[in-house]
Amino acid sequence: MTEAIKKTGTACWDCGFRRDFDNTFLGICTWFEVHGKGSNKDIPPALVEKGCKYWKKKQK
C-alpha cells in the first residue's frame, strides 16, 4: 500500500461500506443497497486500493 493511501485512508479496505461475504477476497460494497441504488457489488481489484467517491470512515 502506498503512503498516499495510508494517509488519506480512502482505500476500500478502510471503508465502512465494505463487507466480507461468501468467498470474495476483496469483499463487496454495500453502498448501493444501503442507498436504494441496486444490489451489493463485488469490489473490483483495480479499485480496492484506490477507493471511490462513496468512501466513508469505518466505525470501530
Legacy VTK file of the C-alpha trace (Angstrom):
# vtk DataFile Version 3.0
C-alpha trace
ASCII
DATASET POLYDATA
POINTS 60 float
0.000 0.000 0.000
1.360 3.404 -0.886
1.966 6.194 1.590
-0.671 8.401 -0.056
-3.347 5.783 0.512
-2.262 5.224 4.104
-2.502 8.960 4.811
-5.894 9.549 3.194
-7.434 6.250 4.316
-9.713 6.085 1.288
-8.887 2.533 0.191
-11.801 0.103 0.135
-10.097 -1.884 2.922
-10.837 1.042 5.289
-14.349 1.830 4.040
-17.471 1.469 6.147
-19.406 0.099 3.159
-17.002 -2.845 2.581
-18.125 -6.242 3.873
-16.681 -9.745 3.676
-19.261 -12.118 2.213
-19.142 -15.579 0.668
-15.825 -16.379 -0.973
-14.834 -12.885 -2.079
-11.301 -11.943 -1.062
-11.796 -8.241 -1.825
-15.260 -8.124 -0.305
-18.369 -6.382 -1.514
-19.539 -2.786 -1.499
-22.856 -2.269 0.304
-23.274 1.419 -0.655
-25.680 0.589 -3.497
-28.087 -1.470 -1.392
-27.906 0.937 1.572
-28.883 3.865 -0.693
-31.531 2.002 -2.731
-29.414 2.009 -5.908
-29.412 -1.750 -6.545
-27.798 -4.802 -5.052
-24.406 -5.050 -3.356
-21.483 -5.196 -5.800
-18.155 -7.027 -5.812
-15.205 -4.679 -5.343
-13.018 -4.768 -8.485
-9.290 -5.428 -7.962
-8.374 -2.162 -9.719
-10.465 -0.153 -7.243
-9.712 -1.801 -3.895
-6.501 0.181 -3.244
-7.815 3.494 -4.641
-11.277 3.623 -3.155
-14.096 5.626 -4.701
-16.228 8.732 -4.222
-18.619 6.888 -1.880
-15.923 6.092 0.717
-16.844 6.634 4.366
-14.847 6.064 7.511
-15.261 2.619 9.025
-16.806 2.596 12.501
-14.594 0.949 15.111
LINES 1 61
60 0 1 2 3 4 5 6 7 8 9 10 11 12 13 14 15 16 17 18 19 20 21 22 23 24 25 26 27 28 29 30 31 32 33 34 35 36 37 38 39 40 41 42 43 44 45 46 47 48 49 50 51 52 53 54 55 56 57 58 59
